[in-house]
Every structure is written in structure tokens, then in C-alpha cells.
Amino acid sequence: MAKKTILKLIKFYQKILSPDHGWFRRYYPQGFCPFSPSCSMYCLQAVEKYGAIQGLWKGFLRVMRCNPWSKGGEDPVK
């Protein structure tokens, strides 16, 4: 139940607020997040793979790595 709710919230964020997935994408056609996959997609994949608590924790750690001094690049869910 919690996993499905969290996945729906992440998808809602992606559609409405995300500069990489939502309507803001027209302003950032090459993407805004320096990582691939984007931070919200990473969190979505982590929750699907590891469950609600551990997936959110991994997503939180990823967002903390995403900063102006980060090199970015490929960072798949492990």
C-alpha cells in the first residue's frame, strides 16, 4: 500500500513539477538533472526495486549528491 502511494506521488511530481519530465521540460529540453536517470526517475526505480523505506532512503541520498559541484553522469539504481 505505501509503495503504491509513494510511486503515485513521484509520478505526480514528475508530471506537474519536475523540470526533467513535466511541463517545465520545454524550458530545459536537454534536461536539468546532471545525472542519468534523473533524480525523480532514480527514486521511482529504487522504490520499485527495494520497497518504500529503503527506496526513499536511496532516493534521498541521490538528491543529496545532486548539487552544482557534482559531475553527474550515469548512476543507475544498484
C-alpha positions as CSV (number, residue, x, y, z in Angstrom):
1,M,0.0,0.0,0.0
2,A,2.7,2.5,1.0
3,K,4.8,1.5,-2.0
4,K,1.9,2.2,-4.5
5,T,1.2,5.6,-2.8
6,I,4.8,6.7,-3.0
7,L,5.0,5.7,-6.6
8,K,1.9,7.7,-7.4
9,L,3.3,10.7,-5.6
10,I,6.6,10.5,-7.5
11,K,4.7,10.2,-10.8
12,F,2.5,13.2,-9.9
13,Y,5.7,15.2,-9.1
14,Q,7.1,14.2,-12.5
15,K,4.0,15.3,-14.4
16,I,3.5,18.6,-12.5
17,L,6.7,20.0,-11.1
18,S,9.7,18.1,-12.5
19,P,11.9,20.2,-14.8
20,D,13.0,17.0,-16.5
21,H,9.6,15.3,-17.0
22,G,6.8,17.8,-16.6
23,W,5.6,20.8,-18.4
24,F,8.9,22.6,-17.4
25,R,10.7,20.3,-19.8
26,R,10.1,22.8,-22.6
27,Y,12.4,25.2,-20.8
28,Y,15.1,22.5,-20.3
29,P,14.9,20.3,-23.5
30,Q,18.3,18.7,-22.8
31,G,17.3,18.0,-19.2
32,F,18.1,19.8,-15.9
33,C,19.4,17.0,-13.7
34,P,23.1,16.2,-14.3
35,F,22.6,12.6,-13.6
36,S,21.1,9.9,-15.8
37,P,18.5,8.7,-14.9
38,S,17.1,11.9,-13.4
39,C,16.7,12.1,-9.6
40,S,13.0,11.5,-9.6
41,M,13.3,8.5,-12.0
42,Y,16.1,7.1,-9.8
43,C,13.8,7.4,-6.8
44,L,10.9,5.8,-8.7
45,Q,13.2,2.9,-9.7
46,A,14.6,2.5,-6.2
47,V,11.2,2.3,-4.6
48,E,10.1,-0.3,-7.2
49,K,13.2,-2.4,-6.6
50,Y,13.8,-2.0,-2.8
51,G,10.4,-1.0,-1.4
52,A,9.1,2.1,0.2
53,I,11.6,2.8,3.1
54,Q,14.9,1.7,1.6
55,G,13.9,3.1,-1.9
56,L,13.1,6.5,-0.4
57,W,16.4,6.5,1.5
58,K,18.3,5.7,-1.7
59,G,16.4,8.5,-3.4
60,F,17.2,10.9,-0.6
61,L,20.9,10.1,-0.8
62,R,20.8,10.6,-4.6
63,V,19.1,14.0,-4.2
64,M,21.8,15.0,-1.7
65,R,24.5,14.1,-4.3
66,C,22.8,16.3,-6.9
67,N,24.4,19.7,-6.4
68,P,26.1,22.4,-8.5
69,W,29.5,20.9,-7.8
70,S,28.6,17.3,-8.8
71,K,29.9,16.0,-12.1
72,G,26.8,14.0,-12.7
73,G,26.8,11.2,-15.2
74,E,25.4,7.7,-15.3
75,D,24.2,6.5,-11.9
76,P,21.8,3.5,-12.2
77,V,20.0,2.0,-9.2
78,K,22.1,-0.7,-7.8
